[in-house]
Amino acid sequence: MGILDFFINLLRDPRGFIAGWIIALGPVWVYSPLFLIVFVETGVVFFPFLPGDSLLFAAGVFSNPGIYADLGVDEGLNIAATLIVFYAAAILGNTSNYWIARFLGHRIIDSGKVKALTPERMAKLDGFFAKYGGLTIVITRFMPFFRTFAPFIAGTGHMNFGRFTLWNCIGGVAWVSLFVLVGYFFGGVPFVQDHFEVIVLGIVAVSVAPAIIGAVKTALDSRKKKAGESLSAEEKGRVEAQQRFKEAELQREYALRTKVEVEAAEREHLHEARESLKAGKRR
């Protein structure tokens, strides 16, 4: 429960955590927890919920000398060091995730222990790889949960390591650069300072939005499919009922026709018997 509370609080106030780490660890060792959180989020398939986007943004804020002095911190982060540390964490994390999948991927999937690795997410990632190929590694960098699972799925057989490394580096640099530099350049805006927590949650919401939209779309498609199957079954039942009705009508018609034919044959036989009787009397 303590770990869960830690991550929830980190998600809500990454700025406060970074400030505390700078004060407690100093401006050099503060990079250690920053590296570790991003590495674990991208590198260990069991931790897809860590707040990577908001942490990058907050670290960018603390890398601007004109901002961190106003936050009660004497020394902040160095923008070049921040970028390099996060580049390394993102790229090495994905690489670790890839090799974990190479050796243990199918065993982990079959165990069902990673509840977040749902069949729907796996199917969506399979579709991404089929449609975009290696670009999937870049696209999913900006999608929480999926950025943790994409290198894992790639390692289970979708991509060779050389090709994966190329797209991994491109995606890692693009993801880190975007969020860190946005924090660096815009973190000092008064509106951002006054509504920092709301903006951080907004970043998370925007990042998660594609996954939510995909899940809603999948649910709606599944419901439509079930409704279509239900309608199809109902239509099939209606057609079968109509066929049974037609068969019953044909049988009834056949029975009536048979009855008429039998009656006609009996009348003809009776007529022949009478004519034979009359002929015998005349003799």
DRENNUTOR-126337 format. One record per residue (C-alpha): x, y, z; residue in one letter. Coordinates in nm, 3 decimals, m for minus. Layout:
<sites>
SITE        c1        c2        c3   loke
SITE         X         Y         Z      A
...
</sites>
This chain:
<sites>
SITE        c1        c2        c3   loke
SITE     0.000     0.000     0.000      M
SITE     0.296     0.234     0.080      G
SITE     0.440     0.184    m0.271      I
SITE     0.100     0.254    m0.429      L
SITE     0.062     0.573    m0.223      D
SITE     0.414     0.677    m0.326      F
SITE     0.335     0.648    m0.696      F
SITE    m0.004     0.818    m0.661      I
SITE     0.157     1.111    m0.480      N
SITE     0.439     1.120    m0.736      L
SITE     0.180     1.138    m1.011      L
SITE    m0.004     1.422    m0.838      R
SITE     0.299     1.630    m0.740      D
SITE     0.621     1.536    m0.926      P
SITE     0.747     1.891    m0.869      R
SITE     0.738     1.847    m0.492      G
SITE     0.916     1.511    m0.511      F
SITE     1.194     1.646    m0.733      I
SITE     1.241     1.944    m0.501      A
SITE     1.265     1.706    m0.205      G
SITE     1.516     1.483    m0.385      W
SITE     1.733     1.783    m0.477      I
SITE     1.738     1.899    m0.115      I
SITE     1.801     1.547     0.021      A
SITE     2.041     1.411    m0.241      L
SITE     2.194     1.720    m0.395      G
SITE     2.193     1.825    m0.762      P
SITE     2.418     1.533    m0.865      V
SITE     2.262     1.228    m0.702      W
SITE     1.907     1.351    m0.772      V
SITE     1.943     1.203    m1.121      Y
SITE     1.946     0.853    m0.971      S
SITE     1.573     0.833    m0.880      P
SITE     1.482     1.015    m1.202      L
SITE     1.676     0.758    m1.407      F
SITE     1.536     0.468    m1.207      L
SITE     1.167     0.564    m1.241      I
SITE     1.185     0.613    m1.619      V
SITE     1.398     0.300    m1.662      F
SITE     1.153     0.086    m1.462      V
SITE     0.846     0.226    m1.641      E
SITE     0.987     0.148    m1.983      T
SITE     1.197    m0.154    m1.891      G
SITE     0.984    m0.371    m1.665      V
SITE     0.654    m0.495    m1.802      V
SITE     0.506    m0.520    m1.450      F
SITE     0.521    m0.138    m1.397      F
SITE     0.333     0.029    m1.684      P
SITE     0.160     0.279    m1.453      F
SITE     0.459     0.494    m1.351      L
SITE     0.423     0.870    m1.430      P
SITE     0.687     0.907    m1.701      G
SITE     0.535     1.202    m1.892      D
SITE     0.470     1.420    m1.588      S
SITE     0.812     1.339    m1.439      L
SITE     0.989     1.447    m1.758      L
SITE     0.789     1.769    m1.764      F
SITE     0.864     1.848    m1.398      A
SITE     1.234     1.770    m1.446      A
SITE     1.237     2.017    m1.736      G
SITE     1.094     2.283    m1.504      V
SITE     1.374     2.224    m1.251      F
SITE     1.634     2.245    m1.529      S
SITE     1.559     2.611    m1.595      N
SITE     1.762     2.840    m1.361      P
SITE     1.500     3.110    m1.390      G
SITE     1.233     2.883    m1.242      I
SITE     1.371     2.658    m0.969      Y
SITE     1.488     2.956    m0.758      A
SITE     1.123     3.053    m0.721      D
SITE     1.041     2.700    m0.602      L
SITE     1.257     2.720    m0.290      G
SITE     1.554     2.527    m0.434      V
SITE     1.905     2.677    m0.431      D
SITE     2.037     2.450    m0.704      E
SITE     1.845     2.282    m0.980      G
SITE     1.911     2.039    m1.259      L
SITE     2.131     2.091    m1.562      N
SITE     1.929     2.073    m1.884      I
SITE     2.200     1.884    m2.077      A
SITE     2.247     1.633    m1.794      A
SITE     1.870     1.595    m1.755      T
SITE     1.827     1.513    m2.123      L
SITE     2.120     1.269    m2.130      I
SITE     2.005     1.085    m1.815      V
SITE     1.650     1.048    m1.946      F
SITE     1.769     0.948    m2.296      Y
SITE     1.975     0.671    m2.137      A
SITE     1.691     0.561    m1.906      A
SITE     1.434     0.549    m2.188      A
SITE     1.655     0.368    m2.439      I
SITE     1.808     0.123    m2.192      L
SITE     1.466     0.058    m2.036      G
SITE     1.315    m0.042    m2.369      N
SITE     1.620    m0.253    m2.446      T
SITE     1.582    m0.437    m2.115      S
SITE     1.213    m0.491    m2.185      N
SITE     1.293    m0.632    m2.530      Y
SITE     1.539    m0.890    m2.392      W
SITE     1.308    m0.990    m2.107      I
SITE     1.048    m1.069    m2.371      A
SITE     1.305    m1.253    m2.585      R
SITE     1.380    m1.499    m2.306      F
SITE     1.063    m1.503    m2.094      L
SITE     0.794    m1.332    m2.304      G
SITE     0.559    m1.621    m2.383      H
SITE     0.601    m1.764    m2.034      R
SITE     0.498    m1.429    m1.878      I
SITE     0.200    m1.392    m2.111      I
SITE     0.081    m1.748    m2.048      D
SITE     0.111    m1.702    m1.670      S
SITE    m0.148    m1.422    m1.676      G
SITE     0.038    m1.237    m1.400      K
SITE     0.054    m0.910    m1.593      V
SITE    m0.313    m0.814    m1.567      K
SITE    m0.262    m0.494    m1.766      A
SITE    m0.134    m0.696    m2.063      L
SITE    m0.486    m0.775    m2.179      T
SITE    m0.569    m0.962    m2.501      P
SITE    m0.722    m0.637    m2.631      E
SITE    m0.398    m0.443    m2.580      R
SITE    m0.194    m0.725    m2.734      M
SITE    m0.426    m0.736    m3.034      A
SITE    m0.402    m0.357    m3.070      K
SITE    m0.022    m0.370    m3.058      L
SITE    m0.021    m0.656    m3.311      D
SITE    m0.229    m0.430    m3.535      G
SITE     0.014    m0.141    m3.482      F
SITE     0.312    m0.358    m3.576      F
SITE     0.129    m0.492    m3.882      A
SITE     0.036    m0.140    m3.997      K
SITE     0.332     0.076    m3.892      Y
SITE     0.616    m0.172    m3.840      G
SITE     0.908    m0.025    m3.644      G
SITE     0.737     0.314    m3.621      L
SITE     0.516     0.150    m3.356      T
SITE     0.805     0.184    m3.108      I
SITE     0.803     0.562    m3.167      V
SITE     0.425     0.608    m3.165      I
SITE     0.370     0.413    m2.846      T
SITE     0.636     0.618    m2.662      R
SITE     0.366     0.881    m2.621      F
SITE     0.101     0.636    m2.496      M
SITE     0.116     0.520    m2.131      P
SITE     0.085     0.143    m2.084      F
SITE     0.148     0.086    m2.456      F
SITE     0.502     0.230    m2.435      R
SITE     0.578    m0.037    m2.173      T
SITE     0.423    m0.321    m2.370      F
SITE     0.542    m0.230    m2.723      A
SITE     0.910    m0.330    m2.669      P
SITE     0.790    m0.640    m2.486      F
SITE     0.572    m0.744    m2.781      I
SITE     0.856    m0.657    m3.020      A
SITE     1.082    m0.891    m2.826      G
SITE     0.841    m1.182    m2.856      T
SITE     0.914    m1.202    m3.228      G
SITE     0.787    m0.894    m3.411      H
SITE     1.126    m0.735    m3.475      M
SITE     1.496    m0.814    m3.486      N
SITE     1.719    m0.636    m3.236      F
SITE     1.907    m0.413    m3.481      G
SITE     1.588    m0.267    m3.628      R
SITE     1.435    m0.238    m3.283      F
SITE     1.738    m0.043    m3.154      T
SITE     1.709     0.214    m3.435      L
SITE     1.342     0.288    m3.365      W
SITE     1.402     0.266    m2.991      N
SITE     1.662     0.544    m3.004      C
SITE     1.445     0.764    m3.225      I
SITE     1.141     0.717    m3.002      G
SITE     1.334     0.764    m2.677      G
SITE     1.499     1.088    m2.792      V
SITE     1.170     1.226    m2.930      A
SITE     0.970     1.143    m2.615      W
SITE     1.223     1.278    m2.366      V
SITE     1.299     1.591    m2.570      S
SITE     0.934     1.686    m2.607      L
SITE     0.830     1.668    m2.243      F
SITE     1.156     1.792    m2.087      V
SITE     1.187     2.092    m2.322      L
SITE     0.820     2.186    m2.285      V
SITE     0.876     2.196    m1.908      G
SITE     1.203     2.386    m1.953      Y
SITE     1.059     2.658    m2.177      F
SITE     0.704     2.688    m2.044      F
SITE     0.735     2.585    m1.679      G
SITE     0.801     2.946    m1.574      G
SITE     0.480     3.082    m1.724      V
SITE     0.271     3.220    m1.432      P
SITE    m0.037     3.027    m1.539      F
SITE     0.164     2.703    m1.544      V
SITE     0.312     2.779    m1.201      Q
SITE    m0.030     2.854    m1.052      D
SITE    m0.196     2.545    m1.199      H
SITE     0.097     2.304    m1.208      F
SITE    m0.088     2.002    m1.060      E
SITE    m0.381     2.050    m1.298      V
SITE    m0.146     2.075    m1.597      I
SITE     0.042     1.762    m1.490      V
SITE    m0.285     1.571    m1.463      L
SITE    m0.383     1.716    m1.801      G
SITE    m0.062     1.581    m1.954      I
SITE    m0.144     1.239    m1.811      V
SITE    m0.502     1.261    m1.938      A
SITE    m0.391     1.356    m2.290      V
SITE    m0.136     1.075    m2.290      S
SITE    m0.390     0.819    m2.170      V
SITE    m0.667     0.944    m2.402      A
SITE    m0.569     0.724    m2.704      P
SITE    m0.574     0.413    m2.485      A
SITE    m0.915     0.507    m2.338      I
SITE    m1.058     0.587    m2.681      I
SITE    m0.925     0.255    m2.812      G
SITE    m1.079     0.065    m2.520      A
SITE    m1.417     0.239    m2.568      V
SITE    m1.408     0.171    m2.941      K
SITE    m1.326    m0.195    m2.880      T
SITE    m1.613    m0.223    m2.631      A
SITE    m1.857    m0.059    m2.874      L
SITE    m1.743    m0.281    m3.161      D
SITE    m1.782    m0.587    m2.940      S
SITE    m2.132    m0.477    m2.840      R
SITE    m2.226    m0.414    m3.204      K
SITE    m2.089    m0.755    m3.300      K
SITE    m2.291    m0.924    m3.028      K
SITE    m2.602    m0.729    m3.130      A
SITE    m2.540    m0.831    m3.492      G
SITE    m2.498    m1.194    m3.392      E
SITE    m2.818    m1.173    m3.187      S
SITE    m3.003    m1.014    m3.477      L
SITE    m2.859    m1.273    m3.712      S
SITE    m2.976    m1.554    m3.483      A
SITE    m3.322    m1.396    m3.466      E
SITE    m3.335    m1.359    m3.843      E
SITE    m3.221    m1.719    m3.884      K
SITE    m3.496    m1.834    m3.649      G
SITE    m3.751    m1.636    m3.846      R
SITE    m3.637    m1.789    m4.174      V
SITE    m3.646    m2.139    m4.027      E
SITE    m3.999    m2.078    m3.894      A
SITE    m4.109    m1.964    m4.238      Q
SITE    m3.955    m2.273    m4.394      Q
SITE    m4.131    m2.499    m4.144      R
SITE    m4.459    m2.320    m4.217      F
SITE    m4.414    m2.369    m4.592      K
SITE    m4.332    m2.737    m4.542      E
SITE    m4.643    m2.780    m4.327      A
SITE    m4.853    m2.608    m4.596      E
SITE    m4.711    m2.836    m4.863      L
SITE    m4.779    m3.144    m4.652      Q
SITE    m5.134    m3.028    m4.586      R
SITE    m5.185    m2.958    m4.956      E
SITE    m5.042    m3.298    m5.043      Y
SITE    m5.272    m3.464    m4.791      A
SITE    m5.578    m3.285    m4.934      L
SITE    m5.475    m3.378    m5.287      R
SITE    m5.426    m3.739    m5.185      T
SITE    m5.766    m3.743    m5.018      K
SITE    m5.935    m3.603    m5.329      V
SITE    m5.758    m3.854    m5.550      E
SITE    m5.861    m4.143    m5.321      V
SITE    m6.221    m4.025    m5.318      E
SITE    m6.220    m3.991    m5.698      A
SITE    m6.075    m4.341    m5.732      A
SITE    m6.342    m4.481    m5.497      E
SITE    m6.619    m4.309    m5.693      R
SITE    m6.482    m4.445    m6.019      E
SITE    m6.454    m4.793    m5.870      H
SITE    m6.811    m4.771    m5.741      L
SITE    m6.931    m4.650    m6.080      H
SITE    m6.759    m4.941    m6.254      E
SITE    m6.916    m5.185    m6.006      A
SITE    m7.263    m5.046    m6.076      R
SITE    m7.213    m5.061    m6.449      E
SITE    m7.095    m5.421    m6.417      S
SITE    m7.400    m5.505    m6.207      L
SITE    m7.637    m5.348    m6.461      K
SITE    m7.473    m5.539    m6.744      A
SITE    m7.523    m5.863    m6.554      G
SITE    m7.893    m5.794    m6.502      K
SITE    m7.946    m5.725    m6.869      R
SITE    m7.807    m6.065    m6.952      R
</sites>
